[in-house]
Amino acid sequence: MTPSWPAASPQAWEAVAQAQTQLAPVIEARSQAVQPQLAKVLAAFQAERVGTHHFASVSGYGHNDLGRDTLDRVFARVLGAERAAVRLQFVSGTHAITAALFGVLRPGDRLLSITGRPYDTLEEVIGLRGSGQGSLAEFGIHYDELALTAAGAVDQAALVDALALPTRMVLIQRSCGYSWRPSLSVAQIAQLCEQIRGQRPDSLIFVDNCYGELVELQEPTEVGADLIAGSLIKNLGGTIAPTGGYVAGRADLVEQACCRLTAPGIGAEGGTGFDLNRLLFQGLFLAPQMVAEALICADLVAAVFAARGHAVQPLPGAARSDVIQAVRFGAPEPLQEVCRAFQACSPIGGYVDPVPAPMPGYASDLVMAGGTFIDGSTSEFSADGPLREPYVLYSQGGTHRSHAALALAAALTRLEGGPTD
């Protein structure tokens, strides 16, 4: 039965229906993958004896917050880490990553990114853009990066040469970010960890885990990474965490990151949960299901636009290591039209016309469809892209596949020049 809303052409509805039929085996496999992930989450809850008394927080400094400390231990178990710190005081994944970098690195240390240029919002943190804001470069931390190969893989030969120099930390970005490349699988991260350990055992391995949590059965901390970090308004917040981020890994490194978030001597012992612990516990419980829906939505986006002849990354039904779907349009107009359609199908701000605009931390103007209940949440259905060649749309999240189907029908109709109301 064709929905009466949004206004979409019969051809658009048919294209979406064909994509759903094509992906039926993939959708079933994604749905089946929820169970082992949920079992892992439930086991962590039960091992830490989570009860309703853990939903409350203490006020003020947040000292001896039983709920917060229990939440940390639950996350550590789910992520296969020695320790975790889950804090609402992290305003974003970038903030959590920044706290880890500044917490662990010292003047004179060398930071080596082996997955090319990091995500845009880290460029000013490192010191690749901007000045006078206290970047790593301004604190005397040296930075090098390895360009990816033409196929988007880590350059193994260049890595051997790069590790010949003393290196305090190796940075791996799991997700593609705003790059046209495959995201790294946990198996690939494991191989990189083994190679780095073999050549430079004194180096720390830090993985930017944003968009990748619970997509695969293991996390980078279970295959050799010393430290990971990410956002709670992506995968692990289950679409209901109001803000926040996490760091996880070796206990001493997590504490160093927390000393940067709060202050030396306070570290992980400070920071109230504002009586919002229940949302973070419940968000983690919901996360396996929400991640599976986000993956199904990504497959639908890939299938619909691949059928129109657009290059997509990854291909529909391919193995995935994060929830991002990239679609290359090659021109700004279709990118903006798709964002308009997605915004018009959003529950919040559906009346808003997204226009390109500067965004703090980004090098280019962005066009963003983000009509989400949590501002900036990419675990809910959203899409955005920098206004620069080759004009790639990056779609993330999706609480349920029906929402993606409605938005895609509207987008196809706009691209066909059909009704826009």
N, C-alpha and C positions, 0 to 999 in steps of 0.2 A: 504494500500500500504506500503510495507516494504521499509524504507529508504535505500539508497545505502551507507550511512555513518552514524555511524561508522561501521567498519567491525565487524559484529555480526552474530552469528549463527541463523538459522531459529528457533531453540528451544528457544533461548533467546528472540527473537522478540515475539514469541507466549506467553511466560511466562509474558512478560510485557503487552501484549494485554489482556491476561486473568485477570491480576490485574486491568487494567483500566475498564474492563467490570464489574468485581466484585464490584468495588468502585463507579460505576456510581451514585447510590443514594447519597452516601457520598459527591461526588464531586459537585453534584447539591446543596446539603445543604450548603456546604462551600461557594459556589458561592452566594447563596441567603443571606448569613450572611454579605456580604460586604455592602449591602445597609444601614442597620441601623448604622453601624460604620461610613460609609461615611457621613451619615446625621449628625452625631454628630460632625464630623470634620468640615463640611460645616457650621453648626450652630455656631461653635466657630469662624471661619473666619469672618462670617457676623456680629456676635456680636461685634467683635473688629474692624470692618470696615477696613479690610486689603486691601491695595491698592499698586500699583507699587512703590509708594514712600517709602514703608517699605522695599524694597529690598536693598536699599543703607545703608551703614554703615558710621559712623564717624571714623576718623583715631585716631592714638595715644592712649590715655587712654581709649577711648570708652565712655566717659561721655555723658549722655543725648542721647544715641543711640535709636532713636524712633523705628527703625525696630526691634532691639534686645528686647526692652521692650515689644513691641506688640507681638513678637513671644513668649515671656515668658507667656503672658496672654492667648494666644491661646492654648498653651500646657497645662496650668493650667486648662482651661475649658475642654479640651479633657480628661484629666486625673482625673477630679473631685477633684482637689486640690485647696487649698487656694492660693498657689503661686507655680511657677515653675521657674527654671533657666536653660536655654538651652544655652550651651556654646561650641564653637569650641575648647576652651582651655582645655577641658577635653579630654585626649588622648584615653580614653577607658571607658567602663563601670566600670572596676576595679578602675580607677582613680576617677570617680564620687562617687562611693561607699566609697572610701578611704577619699575623702574630707568630706563626710558626717560624717563618723566615727570620724575623727580627729576634725571636726568642732564642734560636739555636745558633745563628751565624754571628761572628764577631769580626771587628775590623781586621782586614788583611786576609780573611777567608775568601775562598773561591767558590762561586755558585755556577754550576754547569747545567744548562737546559739541553737535554738530548732529544727533545721532540719539537725542535724548531722554536719559533717565536711564541712565547706564552700568550694566553688570552689577553685581549686588549686592556682589561682593567688592571693587569699586573705590570704593564709597561711603566707606569709612573711609580709604582712601588719599587721596581728594580732600578729605575733611573734612566730608562730608554727615552722617556718623554718627560717634560716638565723639569723644574728646578726649584730649589729653595723650600722644598716640602719635607725634607728628611728622608729621602729615598735610600735604598741600600748603597747606591753609589756614593752618596754624600757621607755615608758612614764608613767609607773605605772598604766596602765589600766588592770584590771583583766578580764580574759576570762574563760568561762566555756561553755561546749557544751553537748547537750543531743543526745545520739545515737538514730537513728530511730529504730522502731520495725522491726522484720523480714519481715513484709509486706511493709516496707518503709513508714510507717506513723509516725506522731509525737507521742511519748510516753506520753500519758495523765497523767498517775500516776507519772512518773518521772518529768513531768512539774510542777505538784502541789508542789512536794518537792523542786524543783529547785527555784521556785518563793518564797519560804519561806525566802530566803536571799534577802537583798536589791539589786535591779537590776536597773541600770540606763537605759539600753537599751536591748530589746529582738530583735534578728536578725532572720529573716525568709528568707530563700532562696526559691523563688517560683519555679525555674527551677530545674531539676534533676542535672544539671551540669555534672560532670564526675562520677555520682553515678548511680547505677542500682536501680532506684526507680521511682515511679510515681511522676510527678510534682504536686505541690499543686494547686488546683482550687481556684478561688476567694471565693467561698462559704466556703471552708475549712479554708482559711485565715480569713474570717469573724468570723468563730466559734472560732478560736484561739485568735483573737483580743478580743472577748467577754470574753473568759476565763481569759486572761491575765488582762484585765481591772477589772474583778470582784475580782481577788485576789491581784493584784498589780497595783492599779490605777495610781500610780506615775511613772510607767515605760513607756518609749517610745518604740514604735513598729516600727521597720525599716524593710522594705521589699526590698530585692534585686530583682528587677523586670525584669532583663535581660531576653530576649527571650519571655516574656509573654505579652507585650503590644498589645492591640487590638485583642488578641485571644478570649477574652470573652467580654461581653457587659459592664462589670464593671471592674474597676481597684482597687487595694488594698487600695488606698487612699479614695475610696468611701465606704469602709466597715470597717473602723477603724484604718488603718495604719496611723501613724503620718508622715512618710517619706518614699519615694521610690526613687530609682535611677536606671539608666540604660545607655545604649549606643545608639548613633544615627546611627551607622553602623549595628545595628540590626533592629528591627521592625519599629521604628518610623521614621527612615530616608528614608524609602521607596526605598531603594537601590541607592539613588543618593546623600545623605548627604556625604560629603567628609571625615568627621571625627566628633568627638564631643560626648557629653553626656549630661545628664540632671539630676537634682534633683527636686523633687516636693513633696509638702505636706504642713505642717504647715508653715506659713510665717516666723516665728522666726527661725525655724530649717533650712529652706532653706537659710536664710541669714547667719546663722552660717556656713553652708557648703561653701557658697561663700566666707566668710571671710578666710577660709582655702585655697580655690582655689586662691584667690588674696591676700588680706591682711586685718587684722582688720582695720576697718574704711573705707575700700574701698568696700568690700563685692561684692554685685551684681551690683554696680554702675560702675564697670570697666570691660574692655574686649571688644574689637572691634569684629565685625562680618566679617571683611575682605571683605566686599561687597559680601558675600556668603549667605546672608539671603534668597535670592530667592530659593536657593537649599533646604534650611531647610523648608521653607513654602511649596514648591512643594513636597518635600519628605514626609511631613506629609499628604498632600492631597493624595498622591499615596499609603500611607501606608496600608489602609484597603484592597485594592486590592492585594498588594504585600504579606501581611500576609496571605490572603486566598490562594494565589498560593503556598506559603511556606507550609501551612497545607496540601494542596493536594499533593505536592511533598513528604511530610513526610508520608502520607498515602500510596503512591505508593511504597516508599522504604520499609515500613513495610509489605505490602502485598506481594511484590516480594520475600523478604527474609524469611518471615513466610512460604510461600509455599515451600521453600527449606528446611524447618525444623529448621531454626534458631530461637532462642528466640528473641522476639522483645518487645520493651517498648516505647510507648504504642502499643496495638494491632491495626491493620488497622481498621479505621473507629471509633475508640473509642473516647470518649470525651477528648479534649486536653486543656491544660492550657498554653502550650508554643509551639514553633515551632521545638523542638528537637525530633529527632527519634533515638533511640538506637537499635543497632543490635549486639547481642553477638555471636562472632565467636569462642572463646575458644582457638585460636591459632594465632600467629602473621602473618603467611603467607597470609591467606585470607583477613585479615584486610588490609594489605599492597596492595594486588592485587586490591581490590575494590577502594582504594584511588588512585592507579595508573590509573584505568579506569576513575574515575570521573575527575581526573586532565587532562587526555588526551581528555576529552570531554568539557574542559573548554574553554571559549573564549580567555582568557589571559593565556599565559604560558602553552598552551596545549602540548608543546614539552618537558616540564620539567618532570623528573622522581622523584616523592616525595620519600624521604628517611627519616627514623627516625633521629631526631636531637633534641638537647636541645632547649628549648624555654624559654625566660625570664619569670620568675614567676611560672613555672611549675616544679613539682617534678620529673617527668619522661620524657624521650624522647618522642616526638610526631611524628606521621606521619600525614601529613595534605595535603588534596587536596583543594587548595584554589585559583584557577585560576579566580579571581574576578577582576572587574574593580576598586573597592575600596579595597586597601590592607587590608586583615583581615576581610572584610565584610562577616558576616554570615547571612545577609538578602539575599545575592545572594547564589546560590547553592554551598555548600561546605560540606566537611566531614573531620573529624579528629578523632584521638583516641590516648590515651597514650599507650605506649608499656609496658603494665603490665597486669597481669591476671585480669579478664577473657577475655581480648582483645576485648573490645567493640568499635564499630564504632558509632560515634555521627554525624548524618547528620543534617544539618540545612539549612533553607532558600530554595530559588528557585524562580526565577522571573516568570517562567511559567512551567507548568507541562510537556510540550514537552521536555524541557531540561532534566528533571529528567528521562523521559522515554528513551531518547537516552543514557544517562549515565548508566542507569540500564541495558540496553541491552548489552552495552560494558562490564560492570562488570560481568554479568552472563557468557558471553563468555570467559572472562579471567578465571573465576573460573572453567569452563568446560575444560580449557586447549586449547581453540580455538585461533583464530587469535588475535594478539595484535596491529596491525598497523592500 
